[in-house]
Structure formats: structure tokens, C-alpha cells
Amino acid sequence: LLQNSAKEREGSLSGGSFLSDRNNALPEVRALNMSELMPASQEAPPTVVPSEIVLDCVHMVFNNVSQSNVDDKVKDIAPLLKPEHFPWFANYLVVKRISTQPNFHSLYLDFLEKL
């Protein structure tokens, strides 16, 4: 009797069991690599990095932005960013902020919509 129940447990945990059927039904989860998200450096056009003053302002704004002051921070940054800085700004947001701070995704989206 013990041998049969052990075989049944072994069989129920391996092929054809609820567990294996359940595991096969789960979607495959895989982590995204930054190289998959961002184009290769040879494919991307060269980015124009803003001046040190603009860089400092961008860093200060994103270190201090919150839902309550997002309108003011957009007003601070909008006149500083020129169209030639947009690729740099997009890369900064994705690599330094969005990919590392998932709790602030809605805040960053709100910021971009208002910008």
C-alpha cells in the first residue's frame, strides 16, 4: 500500500498531473534586456547632450518631482530642452528613471503628457 501511494504521488507530481498541466498553462515570463529596448549604438543617430547647466536642472527636476508639483517642474524644464536634446532626454528617462523606478511610471507619464 505504501509503495502504491508513493508511486501515485510521484506520478501525480510528474507527467500528466495537475501540477505539470498548470505549469504548462502559465505564460512564459522573461526579463527584457536594455539592449533589446534601445537600438544599437551604431544604428542610433548621435545625440546632442545639453549643457552642464541644463543637465543639472534636469537631474534636479527629476529628483524633486512629485504629483503635487509636476506642473511647476514641467514649466522649469520645457524652455531648457531643445528639439536636438529630445533623443538624449528620451534615453535619460528610459535608462536612468523609468527602467529603475517602476513606482514612478504614472508620474513620469503625467510629466511627459504635460511637457
ROSE-184494 format. One record per atom (N, C-alpha, C): atom name; x negated, y, z negated. Coordinates in pm, whole numbers, plus 32768, in hexadecimal, padded with zeros to 4 digits. Example, Ala and Ser with C-alpha at 12.3 -4.5 7.8 and 13.67 -1.06 7.14 Angstrom:
REM ROSE-184494
+------+------+------+------+
| atom |    X |    Y |    Z |
+------+------+------+------+
|    N | 7AD9 | 7DC7 | 7CF4 |
|   CA | 7B32 | 7E3E | 7CF4 |
|    C | 7AD8 | 7EB6 | 7CF4 |
|    N | 7AFB | 7F1F | 7D3C |
|   CA | 7AA9 | 7F96 | 7D36 |
|    C | 7AF6 | 8003 | 7CED |
+------+------+------+------+
//
This chain:
REM ROSE-184494
+------+------+------+------+
| atom |    X |    Y |    Z |
+------+------+------+------+
|    N | 7FAE | 7F88 | 8000 |
|   CA | 8000 | 8000 | 8000 |
|    C | 7FAA | 807E | 8000 |
|    N | 7F40 | 807F | 7FAF |
|   CA | 7EE6 | 80F2 | 7FAC |
|    C | 7E9F | 8105 | 8031 |
|    N | 7E77 | 8097 | 8071 |
|   CA | 7E33 | 80A3 | 80F1 |
|    C | 7E92 | 80DD | 815A |
|    N | 7F0E | 80B1 | 8159 |
|   CA | 7F6F | 80E4 | 81BA |
|    C | 7F89 | 8179 | 81A5 |
|    N | 7F99 | 81A4 | 8129 |
|   CA | 7FB6 | 8232 | 8112 |
|    C | 7F3C | 8287 | 8133 |
|    N | 7EC4 | 8253 | 811C |
|   CA | 7E4C | 829D | 8142 |
|    C | 7E44 | 82AA | 81D9 |
|    N | 7E64 | 823F | 8220 |
|   CA | 7E63 | 8244 | 82B3 |
|    C | 7ECF | 82A3 | 82E6 |
|    N | 7F42 | 82A3 | 82A5 |
|   CA | 7FAD | 82FD | 82CE |
|    C | 7F83 | 838F | 82BA |
|    N | 7F44 | 83AB | 8245 |
|   CA | 7F15 | 8435 | 822D |
|    C | 7EAC | 845B | 8293 |
|    N | 7E4F | 8401 | 82AF |
|   CA | 7DE6 | 841D | 8311 |
|    C | 7E23 | 8435 | 839A |
|    N | 7E84 | 83E2 | 83BF |
|   CA | 7EC6 | 83F2 | 8440 |
|    C | 7F17 | 8472 | 8445 |
|    N | 7F52 | 8498 | 83D4 |
|   CA | 7FA4 | 8511 | 83D5 |
|    C | 7F4E | 858F | 83D8 |
|    N | 7ED1 | 8585 | 83B1 |
|   CA | 7E79 | 85F9 | 83B5 |
|    C | 7E29 | 8601 | 8436 |
|    N | 7E29 | 8595 | 8481 |
|   CA | 7DE0 | 8599 | 8501 |
|    C | 7E45 | 859E | 8572 |
|    N | 7E28 | 8561 | 85E1 |
|   CA | 7E78 | 856D | 865A |
|    C | 7F0C | 8555 | 8647 |
|    N | 7F5E | 85A9 | 8687 |
|   CA | 7FED | 8598 | 8689 |
|    C | 8035 | 85C2 | 860B |
|    N | 7FF3 | 85FB | 85AC |
|   CA | 8034 | 8622 | 8530 |
|    C | 806C | 86AF | 853A |
|    N | 80B5 | 86D3 | 84D4 |
|   CA | 80EB | 875B | 84CA |
|    C | 807B | 87C1 | 84CA |
|    N | 8010 | 87A4 | 847F |
|   CA | 7FA1 | 8802 | 8478 |
|    C | 7F5F | 8819 | 84FF |
|    N | 7F42 | 87AE | 8546 |
|   CA | 7EFE | 87C1 | 85C7 |
|    C | 7F5B | 8803 | 862B |
|    N | 7FDC | 87E2 | 8629 |
|   CA | 803B | 8825 | 8682 |
|    C | 8044 | 88B8 | 8660 |
|    N | 8044 | 88D6 | 85E1 |
|   CA | 804D | 8962 | 85B5 |
|    C | 7FD0 | 89AF | 85DE |
|    N | 7F5B | 8973 | 85CF |
|   CA | 7EDF | 89B6 | 85F5 |
|    C | 7ED9 | 89CE | 868B |
|    N | 7F0C | 8970 | 86D9 |
|   CA | 7F0B | 8981 | 876A |
|    C | 7F6B | 89EE | 8796 |
|    N | 7FD2 | 8A0A | 8746 |
|   CA | 8035 | 8A6E | 876A |
|    C | 8007 | 8AFC | 874B |
|    N | 7FA2 | 8B0A | 86F8 |
|   CA | 7F72 | 8B90 | 86D4 |
|    C | 7F25 | 8BCE | 8748 |
|    N | 7F37 | 8C51 | 875D |
|   CA | 7EEC | 8C93 | 87C8 |
|    C | 7E58 | 8C9A | 87A4 |
|    N | 7E07 | 8C9A | 880B |
|   CA | 7D77 | 8CA5 | 87F4 |
|    C | 7D56 | 8D34 | 87CC |
|    N | 7D0B | 8D43 | 8761 |
|   CA | 7CE2 | 8DC6 | 8732 |
|    C | 7C4D | 8DD1 | 8746 |
|    N | 7C25 | 8E3D | 8788 |
|   CA | 7B95 | 8E52 | 8798 |
|    C | 7B76 | 8EE4 | 8783 |
|    N | 7B04 | 8F00 | 874B |
|   CA | 7ADA | 8F88 | 8732 |
|    C | 7AAA | 8FC8 | 87B4 |
|    N | 7AC8 | 9047 | 87C3 |
|   CA | 7A98 | 908F | 8838 |
|    C | 7A0E | 90C8 | 881B |
|    N | 79BD | 90C1 | 887C |
|   CA | 7936 | 90F6 | 8873 |
|    C | 7937 | 9182 | 88AD |
|    N | 78EC | 91DF | 8875 |
|   CA | 78E9 | 9268 | 88A9 |
|    C | 78BC | 926B | 893B |
|    N | 7865 | 9210 | 8964 |
|   CA | 7839 | 920D | 89EF |
|    C | 78AC | 91EB | 8A4D |
|    N | 7912 | 91A3 | 8A19 |
|   CA | 7987 | 9186 | 8A6B |
|    C | 79E2 | 91FF | 8A77 |
|    N | 79E3 | 9253 | 8A0F |
|   CA | 7A39 | 92C7 | 8A0E |
|    C | 79FF | 933D | 8A5A |
|    N | 797F | 934C | 8A54 |
|   CA | 793C | 93BE | 8A92 |
|    C | 78F3 | 9390 | 8B10 |
|    N | 78F3 | 93E0 | 8B79 |
|   CA | 78AC | 93B8 | 8BF2 |
|    C | 7816 | 93B0 | 8BDA |
|    N | 77D4 | 9362 | 8C2C |
|   CA | 7743 | 9357 | 8C21 |
|    C | 7704 | 93DF | 8C3D |
|    N | 7695 | 93F9 | 8BFE |
|   CA | 7657 | 947E | 8C09 |
|    C | 7634 | 94A3 | 8C98 |
|    N | 7610 | 9442 | 8CEB |
|   CA | 75EE | 9462 | 8D75 |
|    C | 766A | 9482 | 8DC7 |
|    N | 76E0 | 9456 | 8D9C |
|   CA | 775C | 9472 | 8DE4 |
|    C | 779A | 94F6 | 8DBA |
|    N | 7781 | 9522 | 8D42 |
|   CA | 77BF | 959B | 8D0D |
|    C | 7776 | 9617 | 8D3E |
|    N | 77C2 | 9680 | 8D5C |
|   CA | 777F | 96FC | 8D82 |
|    C | 7737 | 9735 | 8D09 |
|    N | 76CE | 9781 | 8D1F |
|   CA | 7687 | 97BA | 8CAD |
|    C | 76E2 | 981B | 8C60 |
|    N | 76DB | 9815 | 8BDD |
|   CA | 772E | 986E | 8B8C |
|    C | 76DF | 98E9 | 8B65 |
|    N | 7728 | 9956 | 8B5C |
|   CA | 76EC | 99D5 | 8B30 |
|    C | 7707 | 99E0 | 8A9C |
|    N | 769E | 99DF | 8A4E |
|   CA | 76AA | 99E9 | 89BD |
|    C | 76B5 | 9A7D | 8998 |
|    N | 7717 | 9AA0 | 8944 |
|   CA | 7724 | 9B2C | 891B |
|    C | 76AD | 9B5C | 88C9 |
|    N | 76A8 | 9BDC | 88B2 |
|   CA | 763D | 9C16 | 8861 |
|    C | 7644 | 9BE3 | 87D2 |
|    N | 75DB | 9BF7 | 8788 |
|   CA | 75D5 | 9BCA | 86FC |
|    C | 7644 | 9C0A | 86A9 |
|    N | 7664 | 9C87 | 86C5 |
|   CA | 76CD | 9CCC | 867A |
|    C | 7754 | 9C88 | 8692 |
|    N | 7771 | 9C67 | 8710 |
|   CA | 77EF | 9C23 | 8730 |
|    C | 77F0 | 9B98 | 86F2 |
|    N | 7781 | 9B51 | 86FB |
|   CA | 7778 | 9ACC | 86BC |
|    C | 7796 | 9AD4 | 8627 |
|    N | 775A | 9B34 | 85E4 |
|   CA | 7772 | 9B44 | 8554 |
|    C | 7803 | 9B63 | 8537 |
|    N | 7841 | 9BB7 | 858A |
|   CA | 78CE | 9BD8 | 8577 |
|    C | 7927 | 9B5E | 858C |
|    N | 790B | 9B10 | 85F3 |
|   CA | 795A | 9A96 | 860E |
|    C | 794D | 9A35 | 8598 |
|    N | 78D4 | 9A22 | 8569 |
|   CA | 78C1 | 99C7 | 84F7 |
|    C | 7908 | 99FB | 847B |
|    N | 78FF | 9A7D | 8463 |
|   CA | 7940 | 9AB7 | 83EE |
|    C | 79D8 | 9AA9 | 83F8 |
|    N | 7A0E | 9AC3 | 846E |
|   CA | 7A9F | 9AB8 | 8481 |
|    C | 7ACE | 9A2A | 8466 |
|    N | 7A8A | 99C7 | 849F |
|   CA | 7AB7 | 993D | 848D |
|    C | 7A98 | 9905 | 8403 |
|    N | 7A3B | 9941 | 83BC |
|   CA | 7A24 | 9918 | 8332 |
|    C | 7A8E | 9950 | 82D5 |
|    N | 7AD3 | 99BB | 8300 |
|   CA | 7B32 | 99FE | 82A8 |
|    C | 7BC2 | 9A00 | 82DB |
|    N | 7BDC | 99C2 | 834B |
|   CA | 7C64 | 99C4 | 8382 |
|    C | 7CC1 | 996B | 8331 |
|    N | 7D3C | 999A | 8320 |
|   CA | 7DA4 | 994C | 82DE |
|    C | 7E29 | 996D | 8323 |
|    N | 7E8F | 9923 | 8302 |
|   CA | 7F11 | 993A | 8340 |
|    C | 7F44 | 99C7 | 8322 |
|    N | 7F20 | 99FC | 82AE |
|   CA | 7F52 | 9A80 | 8287 |
|    C | 7F09 | 9AF4 | 82CC |
|    N | 7E8F | 9ADC | 82FF |
|   CA | 7E45 | 9B4A | 833C |
|    C | 7E1F | 9B30 | 83CE |
|    N | 7E5D | 9ACD | 840D |
|   CA | 7E38 | 9AA7 | 8495 |
|    C | 7E4B | 9B1B | 84F7 |
|    N | 7EB5 | 9B6C | 84E6 |
|   CA | 7ECB | 9BDD | 8540 |
|    C | 7E59 | 9C42 | 8538 |
|    N | 7E2D | 9C5F | 84BE |
|   CA | 7DBE | 9CBE | 84AD |
|    C | 7D3C | 9C87 | 84E7 |
|    N | 7D24 | 9C06 | 84D5 |
|   CA | 7CA8 | 9BCA | 8508 |
|    C | 7CA7 | 9BC7 | 85A1 |
|    N | 7D1B | 9BB0 | 85DE |
|   CA | 7D24 | 9BB5 | 8670 |
|    C | 7D02 | 9C42 | 86A1 |
|    N | 7D36 | 9CA6 | 865B |
|   CA | 7D19 | 9D32 | 8681 |
|    C | 7C85 | 9D50 | 8671 |
|    N | 7C43 | 9D13 | 8611 |
|   CA | 7BB3 | 9D28 | 85FD |
|    C | 7B61 | 9CEC | 866F |
|    N | 7B89 | 9C78 | 869E |
|   CA | 7B37 | 9C2E | 86FE |
|    C | 7B57 | 9C50 | 8790 |
|    N | 7BD3 | 9C6E | 87AE |
|   CA | 7BFE | 9C81 | 883A |
|    C | 7BA8 | 9CE6 | 8887 |
|    N | 7B8B | 9D5B | 884E |
|   CA | 7B3A | 9DBA | 889D |
|    C | 7AA7 | 9D91 | 88AE |
|    N | 7A7A | 9D35 | 885D |
|   CA | 79ED | 9D0D | 8862 |
|    C | 79D1 | 9CA3 | 88CC |
|    N | 7A34 | 9C4D | 88E7 |
|   CA | 7A20 | 9BDF | 8945 |
|    C | 7A3F | 9C0C | 89D3 |
|    N | 79DF | 9C00 | 8A29 |
|   CA | 79EE | 9C20 | 8AB8 |
|    C | 7A07 | 9B9D | 8B03 |
|    N | 7A42 | 9BA3 | 8B7B |
|   CA | 7A5D | 9B28 | 8BC7 |
|    C | 79E2 | 9ACF | 8BDB |
|    N | 796D | 9B0A | 8BE8 |
|   CA | 78F4 | 9AB7 | 8BFA |
|    C | 78D0 | 9A69 | 8B7B |
|    N | 790A | 9A91 | 8B09 |
|   CA | 78F0 | 9A4B | 8A8A |
|    C | 7953 | 99DA | 8A71 |
|    N | 79BE | 99D1 | 8AC0 |
|   CA | 7A27 | 996D | 8AA7 |
|    C | 79F3 | 98DE | 8AA6 |
|    N | 799B | 98B5 | 8B04 |
|   CA | 7967 | 982C | 8AFB |
|    C | 791B | 9812 | 8A79 |
|    N | 78CB | 9874 | 8A4F |
|   CA | 7882 | 9864 | 89D0 |
|    C | 78E6 | 985A | 895C |
|    N | 794A | 98B1 | 895D |
|   CA | 79AD | 98B4 | 88F2 |
|    C | 79FB | 9831 | 88EC |
|    N | 7A22 | 97FD | 8960 |
|   CA | 7A6A | 977D | 8964 |
|    C | 7A14 | 970D | 892C |
|    N | 7996 | 970A | 8953 |
|   CA | 793A | 96A5 | 8920 |
|    C | 7927 | 96B3 | 8889 |
|    N | 7918 | 972C | 885A |
|   CA | 7909 | 9745 | 87CA |
|    C | 7983 | 970F | 877E |
|    N | 79FA | 9732 | 87AF |
|   CA | 7A73 | 9705 | 876A |
|    C | 7A7D | 966D | 8766 |
|    N | 7A64 | 962C | 87D7 |
|   CA | 7A73 | 959B | 87DC |
|    C | 7A08 | 9555 | 878A |
|    N | 798C | 957A | 879F |
|   CA | 791C | 9531 | 8761 |
|    C | 790B | 9554 | 86CD |
|    N | 7912 | 95D2 | 86AB |
|   CA | 78F3 | 95FC | 8622 |
|    C | 796C | 9603 | 85C6 |
|    N | 79E2 | 9617 | 85FE |
|   CA | 7A57 | 962B | 85A9 |
|    C | 7AC0 | 95BD | 85B7 |
|    N | 7AF8 | 95B0 | 862D |
|   CA | 7B6B | 9557 | 863F |
|    C | 7B46 | 94C5 | 8625 |
|    N | 7AD3 | 9499 | 8657 |
|   CA | 7AAE | 940B | 8647 |
|    C | 7A88 | 93E8 | 85B8 |
|    N | 7A62 | 944A | 856A |
|   CA | 7A35 | 942E | 84E2 |
|    C | 7A99 | 9457 | 8476 |
|    N | 7B02 | 949F | 849D |
|   CA | 7B61 | 94D2 | 8439 |
|    C | 7BF2 | 94B5 | 8463 |
|    N | 7C1A | 9437 | 845D |
|   CA | 7CA2 | 9414 | 848B |
|    C | 7D12 | 9456 | 843B |
|    N | 7CF8 | 947A | 83C0 |
|   CA | 7D60 | 94BB | 836F |
|    C | 7D83 | 9546 | 83A1 |
|    N | 7D2C | 9581 | 83F3 |
|   CA | 7D44 | 9609 | 8424 |
|    C | 7D70 | 960D | 84B6 |
|    N | 7D95 | 959C | 84F0 |
|   CA | 7DBD | 959B | 857D |
|    C | 7E30 | 95FA | 8599 |
|    N | 7E95 | 95FA | 8545 |
|   CA | 7F08 | 9653 | 855E |
|    C | 7EDF | 96E6 | 8551 |
|    N | 7E86 | 9704 | 84F7 |
|   CA | 7E55 | 978D | 84E7 |
|    C | 7E07 | 97B8 | 8564 |
|    N | 7DAF | 9763 | 8596 |
|   CA | 7D61 | 9785 | 860C |
|    C | 7DBA | 9791 | 8687 |
|    N | 7E1F | 973E | 8691 |
|   CA | 7E7D | 9749 | 8701 |
|    C | 7EC9 | 97CD | 86F9 |
|    N | 7EF6 | 97F2 | 8683 |
|   CA | 7F3B | 9872 | 8670 |
|    C | 7EDE | 98E6 | 8696 |
|    N | 7E61 | 98DD | 866D |
|   CA | 7DFE | 9944 | 868D |
|    C | 7DF0 | 9952 | 8725 |
|    N | 7DE0 | 98E2 | 876B |
|   CA | 7DCF | 98E7 | 87FB |
|    C | 7E4A | 991A | 8843 |
|    N | 7EC0 | 98F4 | 8814 |
|   CA | 7F3B | 9925 | 8852 |
|    C | 7F48 | 99BC | 8844 |
|    N | 7F19 | 99F2 | 87D5 |
|   CA | 7F23 | 9A83 | 87BE |
|    C | 7EB1 | 9ACE | 8801 |
|    N | 7E47 | 9A8A | 881F |
|   CA | 7DD3 | 9ACB | 885F |
|    C | 7DF6 | 9AE6 | 88F1 |
+------+------+------+------+
//
